[in-house]
Amino acid sequence: MTANISDGTVHKMPNDLKKALMSKAKALSTWESLTPLARNEWICLVVSAKKDETRMRRIGRTIDQLKKGRRRPCCWAGCPHRS
């Protein structure tokens, strides 16, 4: 499995999301097929959580949706940090 996982445009890959992606080959495959902007949206969804419980839930949701082939987070306004 790839130890070097692609980042987003603004956000860098957090270790907890990286670990989760590395444990699910199908999710990782989808991840690596995304554009940097799409990867940024997923990372921002995770890192913008204020509570640890929310962050863990969002990581689980991210992995689940990537395994299903989703390319962008559903029902989320998007990263406010991109220009």
mmCIF file as gemmi writes it, N, C-alpha and C atoms, coordinates in Angstrom:
data_model
loop_
_atom_site.group_PDB
_atom_site.id
_atom_site.type_symbol
_atom_site.label_atom_id
_atom_site.label_alt_id
_atom_site.label_comp_id
_atom_site.label_asym_id
_atom_site.label_entity_id
_atom_site.label_seq_id
_atom_site.pdbx_PDB_ins_code
_atom_site.Cartn_x
_atom_site.Cartn_y
_atom_site.Cartn_z
_atom_site.occupancy
_atom_site.B_iso_or_equiv
_atom_site.pdbx_formal_charge
_atom_site.auth_seq_id
_atom_site.auth_asym_id
_atom_site.pdbx_PDB_model_num
ATOM 1 N N . MET Axp A 1 ? 0.834 -1.184 0 1 0 ? 1 A 1
ATOM 2 C CA . MET Axp A 1 ? 0 0 0 1 0 ? 1 A 1
ATOM 3 C C . MET Axp A 1 ? 0.878 1.247 0 1 0 ? 1 A 1
ATOM 4 N N . THR Axp A 2 ? 0.392 2.302 -0.567 1 0 ? 2 A 1
ATOM 5 C CA . THR Axp A 2 ? 1.139 3.539 -0.695 1 0 ? 2 A 1
ATOM 6 C C . THR Axp A 2 ? 1.295 4.229 0.656 1 0 ? 2 A 1
ATOM 7 N N . ALA Axp A 3 ? 2.536 4.529 1.056 1 0 ? 3 A 1
ATOM 8 C CA . ALA Axp A 3 ? 2.783 5.258 2.299 1 0 ? 3 A 1
ATOM 9 C C . ALA Axp A 3 ? 2.633 6.754 2.058 1 0 ? 3 A 1
ATOM 10 N N . ASN Axp A 4 ? 2.796 7.18 0.822 1 0 ? 4 A 1
ATOM 11 C CA . ASN Axp A 4 ? 2.686 8.583 0.466 1 0 ? 4 A 1
ATOM 12 C C . ASN Axp A 4 ? 1.313 8.817 -0.16 1 0 ? 4 A 1
ATOM 13 N N . ILE Axp A 5 ? 0.433 9.466 0.585 1 0 ? 5 A 1
ATOM 14 C CA . ILE Axp A 5 ? -0.926 9.711 0.121 1 0 ? 5 A 1
ATOM 15 C C . ILE Axp A 5 ? -1.054 11.18 -0.264 1 0 ? 5 A 1
ATOM 16 N N . SER Axp A 6 ? -1.745 11.436 -1.346 1 0 ? 6 A 1
ATOM 17 C CA . SER Axp A 6 ? -1.877 12.796 -1.873 1 0 ? 6 A 1
ATOM 18 C C . SER Axp A 6 ? -2.659 13.706 -0.931 1 0 ? 6 A 1
ATOM 19 N N . ASP Axp A 7 ? -2.242 14.969 -0.884 1 0 ? 7 A 1
ATOM 20 C CA . ASP Axp A 7 ? -2.891 16.014 -0.086 1 0 ? 7 A 1
ATOM 21 C C . ASP Axp A 7 ? -3.949 16.733 -0.907 1 0 ? 7 A 1
ATOM 22 N N . GLY Axp A 8 ? -4.525 17.77 -0.296 1 0 ? 8 A 1
ATOM 23 C CA . GLY Axp A 8 ? -5.453 18.646 -0.986 1 0 ? 8 A 1
ATOM 24 C C . GLY Axp A 8 ? -4.738 19.875 -1.501 1 0 ? 8 A 1
ATOM 25 N N . THR Axp A 9 ? -5.489 20.9 -1.884 1 0 ? 9 A 1
ATOM 26 C CA . THR Axp A 9 ? -4.883 22.127 -2.398 1 0 ? 9 A 1
ATOM 27 C C . THR Axp A 9 ? -4.455 23.057 -1.271 1 0 ? 9 A 1
ATOM 28 N N . VAL Axp A 10 ? -5.207 23.075 -0.183 1 0 ? 10 A 1
ATOM 29 C CA . VAL Axp A 10 ? -4.916 23.944 0.956 1 0 ? 10 A 1
ATOM 30 C C . VAL Axp A 10 ? -4.516 23.112 2.161 1 0 ? 10 A 1
ATOM 31 N N . HIS Axp A 11 ? -5.235 22.042 2.394 1 0 ? 11 A 1
ATOM 32 C CA . HIS Axp A 11 ? -5.035 21.221 3.587 1 0 ? 11 A 1
ATOM 33 C C . HIS Axp A 11 ? -4.08 20.062 3.329 1 0 ? 11 A 1
ATOM 34 N N . LYS Axp A 12 ? -3.264 19.769 4.325 1 0 ? 12 A 1
ATOM 35 C CA . LYS Axp A 12 ? -2.369 18.611 4.278 1 0 ? 12 A 1
ATOM 36 C C . LYS Axp A 12 ? -3.076 17.426 4.921 1 0 ? 12 A 1
ATOM 37 N N . MET Axp A 13 ? -2.683 16.24 4.531 1 0 ? 13 A 1
ATOM 38 C CA . MET Axp A 13 ? -3.291 15.013 5.016 1 0 ? 13 A 1
ATOM 39 C C . MET Axp A 13 ? -3.05 14.833 6.519 1 0 ? 13 A 1
ATOM 40 N N . PRO Axp A 14 ? -4.111 14.787 7.325 1 0 ? 14 A 1
ATOM 41 C CA . PRO Axp A 14 ? -3.928 14.517 8.757 1 0 ? 14 A 1
ATOM 42 C C . PRO Axp A 14 ? -3.641 13.025 8.976 1 0 ? 14 A 1
ATOM 43 N N . ASN Axp A 15 ? -2.884 12.724 10.02 1 0 ? 15 A 1
ATOM 44 C CA . ASN Axp A 15 ? -2.459 11.347 10.27 1 0 ? 15 A 1
ATOM 45 C C . ASN Axp A 15 ? -3.627 10.389 10.485 1 0 ? 15 A 1
ATOM 46 N N . ASP Axp A 16 ? -4.679 10.834 11.186 1 0 ? 16 A 1
ATOM 47 C CA . ASP Axp A 16 ? -5.798 9.923 11.456 1 0 ? 16 A 1
ATOM 48 C C . ASP Axp A 16 ? -6.545 9.561 10.17 1 0 ? 16 A 1
ATOM 49 N N . LEU Axp A 17 ? -6.717 10.497 9.269 1 0 ? 17 A 1
ATOM 50 C CA . LEU Axp A 17 ? -7.367 10.203 7.992 1 0 ? 17 A 1
ATOM 51 C C . LEU Axp A 17 ? -6.459 9.334 7.127 1 0 ? 17 A 1
ATOM 52 N N . LYS Axp A 18 ? -5.169 9.62 7.14 1 0 ? 18 A 1
ATOM 53 C CA . LYS Axp A 18 ? -4.206 8.817 6.378 1 0 ? 18 A 1
ATOM 54 C C . LYS Axp A 18 ? -4.247 7.363 6.829 1 0 ? 18 A 1
ATOM 55 N N . LYS Axp A 19 ? -4.243 7.144 8.134 1 0 ? 19 A 1
ATOM 56 C CA . LYS Axp A 19 ? -4.29 5.786 8.682 1 0 ? 19 A 1
ATOM 57 C C . LYS Axp A 19 ? -5.565 5.072 8.242 1 0 ? 19 A 1
ATOM 58 N N . ALA Axp A 20 ? -6.691 5.766 8.297 1 0 ? 20 A 1
ATOM 59 C CA . ALA Axp A 20 ? -7.963 5.169 7.881 1 0 ? 20 A 1
ATOM 60 C C . ALA Axp A 20 ? -7.954 4.827 6.395 1 0 ? 20 A 1
ATOM 61 N N . LEU Axp A 21 ? -7.431 5.711 5.573 1 0 ? 21 A 1
ATOM 62 C CA . LEU Axp A 21 ? -7.363 5.45 4.128 1 0 ? 21 A 1
ATOM 63 C C . LEU Axp A 21 ? -6.455 4.269 3.814 1 0 ? 21 A 1
ATOM 64 N N . MET Axp A 22 ? -5.347 4.172 4.525 1 0 ? 22 A 1
ATOM 65 C CA . MET Axp A 22 ? -4.394 3.089 4.27 1 0 ? 22 A 1
ATOM 66 C C . MET Axp A 22 ? -4.969 1.731 4.653 1 0 ? 22 A 1
ATOM 67 N N . SER Axp A 23 ? -5.984 1.717 5.518 1 0 ? 23 A 1
ATOM 68 C CA . SER Axp A 23 ? -6.564 0.443 5.943 1 0 ? 23 A 1
ATOM 69 C C . SER Axp A 23 ? -7.673 -0.042 5.005 1 0 ? 23 A 1
ATOM 70 N N . LYS Axp A 24 ? -8.085 0.806 4.048 1 0 ? 24 A 1
ATOM 71 C CA . LYS Axp A 24 ? -9.171 0.448 3.123 1 0 ? 24 A 1
ATOM 72 C C . LYS Axp A 24 ? -8.727 0.707 1.688 1 0 ? 24 A 1
ATOM 73 N N . ALA Axp A 25 ? -8.324 -0.348 1.008 1 0 ? 25 A 1
ATOM 74 C CA . ALA Axp A 25 ? -7.755 -0.227 -0.34 1 0 ? 25 A 1
ATOM 75 C C . ALA Axp A 25 ? -8.709 0.44 -1.328 1 0 ? 25 A 1
ATOM 76 N N . LYS Axp A 26 ? -9.989 0.101 -1.282 1 0 ? 26 A 1
ATOM 77 C CA . LYS Axp A 26 ? -10.948 0.684 -2.236 1 0 ? 26 A 1
ATOM 78 C C . LYS Axp A 26 ? -11.098 2.187 -2.006 1 0 ? 26 A 1
ATOM 79 N N . ALA Axp A 27 ? -11.163 2.597 -0.742 1 0 ? 27 A 1
ATOM 80 C CA . ALA Axp A 27 ? -11.261 4.022 -0.424 1 0 ? 27 A 1
ATOM 81 C C . ALA Axp A 27 ? -9.992 4.751 -0.874 1 0 ? 27 A 1
ATOM 82 N N . LEU Axp A 28 ? -8.851 4.136 -0.64 1 0 ? 28 A 1
ATOM 83 C CA . LEU Axp A 28 ? -7.575 4.737 -1.045 1 0 ? 28 A 1
ATOM 84 C C . LEU Axp A 28 ? -7.486 4.872 -2.559 1 0 ? 28 A 1
ATOM 85 N N . SER Axp A 29 ? -7.954 3.871 -3.266 1 0 ? 29 A 1
ATOM 86 C CA . SER Axp A 29 ? -7.941 3.921 -4.728 1 0 ? 29 A 1
ATOM 87 C C . SER Axp A 29 ? -8.789 5.092 -5.241 1 0 ? 29 A 1
ATOM 88 N N . THR Axp A 30 ? -9.975 5.246 -4.676 1 0 ? 30 A 1
ATOM 89 C CA . THR Axp A 30 ? -10.826 6.376 -5.064 1 0 ? 30 A 1
ATOM 90 C C . THR Axp A 30 ? -10.137 7.685 -4.707 1 0 ? 30 A 1
ATOM 91 N N . TRP Axp A 31 ? -9.558 7.744 -3.512 1 0 ? 31 A 1
ATOM 92 C CA . TRP Axp A 31 ? -8.873 8.955 -3.042 1 0 ? 31 A 1
ATOM 93 C C . TRP Axp A 31 ? -7.814 9.398 -4.047 1 0 ? 31 A 1
ATOM 94 N N . GLU Axp A 32 ? -6.991 8.481 -4.466 1 0 ? 32 A 1
ATOM 95 C CA . GLU Axp A 32 ? -5.893 8.823 -5.375 1 0 ? 32 A 1
ATOM 96 C C . GLU Axp A 32 ? -6.392 9.202 -6.769 1 0 ? 32 A 1
ATOM 97 N N . SER Axp A 33 ? -7.62 8.853 -7.102 1 0 ? 33 A 1
ATOM 98 C CA . SER Axp A 33 ? -8.18 9.228 -8.405 1 0 ? 33 A 1
ATOM 99 C C . SER Axp A 33 ? -8.831 10.613 -8.378 1 0 ? 33 A 1
ATOM 100 N N . LEU Axp A 34 ? -8.961 11.199 -7.188 1 0 ? 34 A 1
ATOM 101 C CA . LEU Axp A 34 ? -9.603 12.512 -7.054 1 0 ? 34 A 1
ATOM 102 C C . LEU Axp A 34 ? -8.664 13.639 -7.468 1 0 ? 34 A 1
ATOM 103 N N . THR Axp A 35 ? -9.248 14.769 -7.82 1 0 ? 35 A 1
ATOM 104 C CA . THR Axp A 35 ? -8.45 15.972 -8.073 1 0 ? 35 A 1
ATOM 105 C C . THR Axp A 35 ? -7.969 16.519 -6.725 1 0 ? 35 A 1
ATOM 106 N N . PRO Axp A 36 ? -6.898 17.314 -6.719 1 0 ? 36 A 1
ATOM 107 C CA . PRO Axp A 36 ? -6.447 17.926 -5.465 1 0 ? 36 A 1
ATOM 108 C C . PRO Axp A 36 ? -7.553 18.752 -4.788 1 0 ? 36 A 1
ATOM 109 N N . LEU Axp A 37 ? -8.393 19.414 -5.576 1 0 ? 37 A 1
ATOM 110 C CA . LEU Axp A 37 ? -9.48 20.209 -5.004 1 0 ? 37 A 1
ATOM 111 C C . LEU Axp A 37 ? -10.515 19.319 -4.316 1 0 ? 37 A 1
ATOM 112 N N . ALA Axp A 38 ? -10.841 18.188 -4.922 1 0 ? 38 A 1
ATOM 113 C CA . ALA Axp A 38 ? -11.789 17.256 -4.303 1 0 ? 38 A 1
ATOM 114 C C . ALA Axp A 38 ? -11.202 16.666 -3.024 1 0 ? 38 A 1
ATOM 115 N N . ARG Axp A 39 ? -9.916 16.295 -3.048 1 0 ? 39 A 1
ATOM 116 C CA . ARG Axp A 39 ? -9.266 15.777 -1.831 1 0 ? 39 A 1
ATOM 117 C C . ARG Axp A 39 ? -9.292 16.835 -0.743 1 0 ? 39 A 1
ATOM 118 N N . ASN Axp A 40 ? -9.093 18.087 -1.119 1 0 ? 40 A 1
ATOM 119 C CA . ASN Axp A 40 ? -9.123 19.183 -0.157 1 0 ? 40 A 1
ATOM 120 C C . ASN Axp A 40 ? -10.477 19.272 0.547 1 0 ? 40 A 1
ATOM 121 N N . GLU Axp A 41 ? -11.56 19.069 -0.197 1 0 ? 41 A 1
ATOM 122 C CA . GLU Axp A 41 ? -12.902 19.123 0.384 1 0 ? 41 A 1
ATOM 123 C C . GLU Axp A 41 ? -13.072 18.052 1.46 1 0 ? 41 A 1
ATOM 124 N N . TRP Axp A 42 ? -12.617 16.833 1.173 1 0 ? 42 A 1
ATOM 125 C CA . TRP Axp A 42 ? -12.725 15.747 2.15 1 0 ? 42 A 1
ATOM 126 C C . TRP Axp A 42 ? -11.882 16.038 3.384 1 0 ? 42 A 1
ATOM 127 N N . ILE Axp A 43 ? -10.646 16.504 3.174 1 0 ? 43 A 1
ATOM 128 C CA . ILE Axp A 43 ? -9.763 16.802 4.316 1 0 ? 43 A 1
ATOM 129 C C . ILE Axp A 43 ? -10.383 17.898 5.172 1 0 ? 43 A 1
ATOM 130 N N . CYS Axp A 44 ? -10.887 18.947 4.549 1 0 ? 44 A 1
ATOM 131 C CA . CYS Axp A 44 ? -11.475 20.058 5.285 1 0 ? 44 A 1
ATOM 132 C C . CYS Axp A 44 ? -12.692 19.591 6.087 1 0 ? 44 A 1
ATOM 133 N N . LEU Axp A 45 ? -13.487 18.708 5.508 1 0 ? 45 A 1
ATOM 134 C CA . LEU Axp A 45 ? -14.635 18.155 6.224 1 0 ? 45 A 1
ATOM 135 C C . LEU Axp A 45 ? -14.173 17.528 7.538 1 0 ? 45 A 1
ATOM 136 N N . VAL Axp A 46 ? -13.077 16.797 7.503 1 0 ? 46 A 1
ATOM 137 C CA . VAL Axp A 46 ? -12.558 16.126 8.697 1 0 ? 46 A 1
ATOM 138 C C . VAL Axp A 46 ? -11.939 17.126 9.674 1 0 ? 46 A 1
ATOM 139 N N . VAL Axp A 47 ? -11.042 17.976 9.199 1 0 ? 47 A 1
ATOM 140 C CA . VAL Axp A 47 ? -10.306 18.851 10.122 1 0 ? 47 A 1
ATOM 141 C C . VAL Axp A 47 ? -11.139 20.003 10.667 1 0 ? 47 A 1
ATOM 142 N N . SER Axp A 48 ? -12.273 20.282 10.067 1 0 ? 48 A 1
ATOM 143 C CA . SER Axp A 48 ? -13.112 21.383 10.565 1 0 ? 48 A 1
ATOM 144 C C . SER Axp A 48 ? -13.993 20.964 11.742 1 0 ? 48 A 1
ATOM 145 N N . ALA Axp A 49 ? -13.994 19.682 12.082 1 0 ? 49 A 1
ATOM 146 C CA . ALA Axp A 49 ? -14.786 19.211 13.223 1 0 ? 49 A 1
ATOM 147 C C . ALA Axp A 49 ? -14.241 19.815 14.516 1 0 ? 49 A 1
ATOM 148 N N . LYS Axp A 50 ? -15.136 20.244 15.379 1 0 ? 50 A 1
ATOM 149 C CA . LYS Axp A 50 ? -14.725 20.865 16.638 1 0 ? 50 A 1
ATOM 150 C C . LYS Axp A 50 ? -14.507 19.837 17.751 1 0 ? 50 A 1
ATOM 151 N N . LYS Axp A 51 ? -15.205 18.712 17.69 1 0 ? 51 A 1
ATOM 152 C CA . LYS Axp A 51 ? -15.088 17.675 18.717 1 0 ? 51 A 1
ATOM 153 C C . LYS Axp A 51 ? -14.443 16.427 18.129 1 0 ? 51 A 1
ATOM 154 N N . ASP Axp A 52 ? -13.709 15.703 18.974 1 0 ? 52 A 1
ATOM 155 C CA . ASP Axp A 52 ? -13.074 14.457 18.528 1 0 ? 52 A 1
ATOM 156 C C . ASP Axp A 52 ? -14.096 13.45 18.021 1 0 ? 52 A 1
ATOM 157 N N . GLU Axp A 53 ? -15.26 13.372 18.696 1 0 ? 53 A 1
ATOM 158 C CA . GLU Axp A 53 ? -16.287 12.417 18.277 1 0 ? 53 A 1
ATOM 159 C C . GLU Axp A 53 ? -16.779 12.748 16.868 1 0 ? 53 A 1
ATOM 160 N N . THR Axp A 54 ? -16.946 14.021 16.605 1 0 ? 54 A 1
ATOM 161 C CA . THR Axp A 54 ? -17.397 14.45 15.279 1 0 ? 54 A 1
ATOM 162 C C . THR Axp A 54 ? -16.327 14.137 14.238 1 0 ? 54 A 1
ATOM 163 N N . ARG Axp A 55 ? -15.091 14.39 14.578 1 0 ? 55 A 1
ATOM 164 C CA . ARG Axp A 55 ? -13.986 14.114 13.652 1 0 ? 55 A 1
ATOM 165 C C . ARG Axp A 55 ? -13.937 12.628 13.304 1 0 ? 55 A 1
ATOM 166 N N . MET Axp A 56 ? -14.049 11.762 14.311 1 0 ? 56 A 1
ATOM 167 C CA . MET Axp A 56 ? -14.014 10.318 14.063 1 0 ? 56 A 1
ATOM 168 C C . MET Axp A 56 ? -15.205 9.882 13.216 1 0 ? 56 A 1
ATOM 169 N N . ARG Axp A 57 ? -16.365 10.457 13.474 1 0 ? 57 A 1
ATOM 170 C CA . ARG Axp A 57 ? -17.558 10.137 12.674 1 0 ? 57 A 1
ATOM 171 C C . ARG Axp A 57 ? -17.347 10.577 11.227 1 0 ? 57 A 1
ATOM 172 N N . ARG Axp A 58 ? -16.752 11.747 11.032 1 0 ? 58 A 1
ATOM 173 C CA . ARG Axp A 58 ? -16.505 12.242 9.678 1 0 ? 58 A 1
ATOM 174 C C . ARG Axp A 58 ? -15.462 11.41 8.945 1 0 ? 58 A 1
ATOM 175 N N . ILE Axp A 59 ? -14.464 10.919 9.652 1 0 ? 59 A 1
ATOM 176 C CA . ILE Axp A 59 ? -13.482 10.028 9.012 1 0 ? 59 A 1
ATOM 177 C C . ILE Axp A 59 ? -14.183 8.755 8.558 1 0 ? 59 A 1
ATOM 178 N N . GLY Axp A 60 ? -15.021 8.196 9.42 1 0 ? 60 A 1
ATOM 179 C CA . GLY Axp A 60 ? -15.767 6.994 9.045 1 0 ? 60 A 1
ATOM 180 C C . GLY Axp A 60 ? -16.653 7.232 7.842 1 0 ? 60 A 1
ATOM 181 N N . ARG Axp A 61 ? -17.328 8.365 7.837 1 0 ? 61 A 1
ATOM 182 C CA . ARG Axp A 61 ? -18.199 8.732 6.711 1 0 ? 61 A 1
ATOM 183 C C . ARG Axp A 61 ? -17.379 8.894 5.429 1 0 ? 61 A 1
ATOM 184 N N . THR Axp A 62 ? -16.226 9.532 5.547 1 0 ? 62 A 1
ATOM 185 C CA . THR Axp A 62 ? -15.353 9.74 4.389 1 0 ? 62 A 1
ATOM 186 C C . THR Axp A 62 ? -14.93 8.403 3.792 1 0 ? 62 A 1
ATOM 187 N N . ILE Axp A 63 ? -14.464 7.488 4.634 1 0 ? 63 A 1
ATOM 188 C CA . ILE Axp A 63 ? -14.021 6.178 4.152 1 0 ? 63 A 1
ATOM 189 C C . ILE Axp A 63 ? -15.184 5.44 3.504 1 0 ? 63 A 1
ATOM 190 N N . ASP Axp A 64 ? -16.342 5.447 4.163 1 0 ? 64 A 1
ATOM 191 C CA . ASP Axp A 64 ? -17.524 4.76 3.635 1 0 ? 64 A 1
ATOM 192 C C . ASP Axp A 64 ? -17.925 5.316 2.267 1 0 ? 64 A 1
ATOM 193 N N . GLN Axp A 65 ? -17.964 6.636 2.149 1 0 ? 65 A 1
ATOM 194 C CA . GLN Axp A 65 ? -18.381 7.24 0.884 1 0 ? 65 A 1
ATOM 195 C C . GLN Axp A 65 ? -17.345 7.036 -0.21 1 0 ? 65 A 1
ATOM 196 N N . LEU Axp A 66 ? -16.063 7.089 0.132 1 0 ? 66 A 1
ATOM 197 C CA . LEU Axp A 66 ? -15.027 6.839 -0.874 1 0 ? 66 A 1
ATOM 198 C C . LEU Axp A 66 ? -15.08 5.396 -1.36 1 0 ? 66 A 1
ATOM 199 N N . LYS Axp A 67 ? -15.353 4.443 -0.461 1 0 ? 67 A 1
ATOM 200 C CA . LYS Axp A 67 ? -15.485 3.04 -0.87 1 0 ? 67 A 1
ATOM 201 C C . LYS Axp A 67 ? -16.631 2.87 -1.857 1 0 ? 67 A 1
ATOM 202 N N . LYS Axp A 68 ? -17.653 3.716 -1.743 1 0 ? 68 A 1
ATOM 203 C CA . LYS Axp A 68 ? -18.803 3.661 -2.65 1 0 ? 68 A 1
ATOM 204 C C . LYS Axp A 68 ? -18.555 4.454 -3.935 1 0 ? 68 A 1
ATOM 205 N N . GLY Axp A 69 ? -17.375 5.081 -4.039 1 0 ? 69 A 1
ATOM 206 C CA . GLY Axp A 69 ? -17.028 5.813 -5.254 1 0 ? 69 A 1
ATOM 207 C C . GLY Axp A 69 ? -17.408 7.277 -5.257 1 0 ? 69 A 1
ATOM 208 N N . ARG Axp A 70 ? -17.861 7.803 -4.117 1 0 ? 70 A 1
ATOM 209 C CA . ARG Axp A 70 ? -18.214 9.229 -4.039 1 0 ? 70 A 1
ATOM 210 C C . ARG Axp A 70 ? -16.978 10.075 -4.263 1 0 ? 70 A 1
ATOM 211 N N . ARG Axp A 71 ? -17.128 11.149 -4.994 1 0 ? 71 A 1
ATOM 212 C CA . ARG Axp A 71 ? -15.987 11.989 -5.322 1 0 ? 71 A 1
ATOM 213 C C . ARG Axp A 71 ? -15.948 13.291 -4.523 1 0 ? 71 A 1
ATOM 214 N N . ARG Axp A 72 ? -17.062 13.673 -3.952 1 0 ? 72 A 1
ATOM 215 C CA . ARG Axp A 72 ? -17.147 14.888 -3.126 1 0 ? 72 A 1
ATOM 216 C C . ARG Axp A 72 ? -18.021 14.606 -1.909 1 0 ? 72 A 1
ATOM 217 N N . PRO Axp A 73 ? -17.777 15.308 -0.795 1 0 ? 73 A 1
ATOM 218 C CA . PRO Axp A 73 ? -18.652 15.138 0.37 1 0 ? 73 A 1
ATOM 219 C C . PRO Axp A 73 ? -20.072 15.603 0.042 1 0 ? 73 A 1
ATOM 220 N N . CYS Axp A 74 ? -21.032 14.825 0.462 1 0 ? 74 A 1
ATOM 221 C CA . CYS Axp A 74 ? -22.438 15.167 0.241 1 0 ? 74 A 1
ATOM 222 C C . CYS Axp A 74 ? -22.942 16.043 1.389 1 0 ? 74 A 1
ATOM 223 N N . CYS Axp A 75 ? -23.807 16.962 1.06 1 0 ? 75 A 1
ATOM 224 C CA . CYS Axp A 75 ? -24.491 17.77 2.084 1 0 ? 75 A 1
ATOM 225 C C . CYS Axp A 75 ? -23.52 18.583 2.933 1 0 ? 75 A 1
ATOM 226 N N . TRP Axp A 76 ? -22.503 19.133 2.316 1 0 ? 76 A 1
ATOM 227 C CA . TRP Axp A 76 ? -21.525 19.96 3.021 1 0 ? 76 A 1
ATOM 228 C C . TRP Axp A 76 ? -21.213 21.151 2.123 1 0 ? 76 A 1
ATOM 229 N N . ALA Axp A 77 ? -21.187 22.339 2.701 1 0 ? 77 A 1
ATOM 230 C CA . ALA Axp A 77 ? -21.043 23.573 1.917 1 0 ? 77 A 1
ATOM 231 C C . ALA Axp A 77 ? -19.711 23.68 1.178 1 0 ? 77 A 1
ATOM 232 N N . GLY Axp A 78 ? -18.707 22.965 1.629 1 0 ? 78 A 1
ATOM 233 C CA . GLY Axp A 78 ? -17.401 23.029 0.98 1 0 ? 78 A 1
ATOM 234 C C . GLY Axp A 78 ? -16.386 23.775 1.823 1 0 ? 78 A 1
ATOM 235 N N . CYS Axp A 79 ? -15.16 23.68 1.429 1 0 ? 79 A 1
ATOM 236 C CA . CYS Axp A 79 ? -14.048 24.261 2.188 1 0 ? 79 A 1
ATOM 237 C C . CYS Axp A 79 ? -14.071 25.786 2.105 1 0 ? 79 A 1
ATOM 238 N N . PRO Axp A 80 ? -14.168 26.453 3.251 1 0 ? 80 A 1
ATOM 239 C CA . PRO Axp A 80 ? -14.142 27.92 3.249 1 0 ? 80 A 1
ATOM 240 C C . PRO Axp A 80 ? -12.725 28.477 3.087 1 0 ? 80 A 1
ATOM 241 N N . HIS Axp A 81 ? -11.709 27.597 3.106 1 0 ? 81 A 1
ATOM 242 C CA . HIS Axp A 81 ? -10.321 28.047 3.064 1 0 ? 81 A 1
ATOM 243 C C . HIS Axp A 81 ? -9.746 28.174 1.672 1 0 ? 81 A 1
ATOM 244 N N . ARG Axp A 82 ? -10.43 27.6 0.677 1 0 ? 82 A 1
ATOM 245 C CA . ARG Axp A 82 ? -9.874 27.67 -0.676 1 0 ? 82 A 1
ATOM 246 C C . ARG Axp A 82 ? -10.148 29.037 -1.301 1 0 ? 82 A 1
ATOM 247 N N . SER Axp A 83 ? -9.293 29.389 -2.182 1 0 ? 83 A 1
ATOM 248 C CA . SER Axp A 83 ? -9.46 30.7 -2.823 1 0 ? 83 A 1
ATOM 249 C C . SER Axp A 83 ? -9.947 30.575 -4.227 1 0 ? 83 A 1
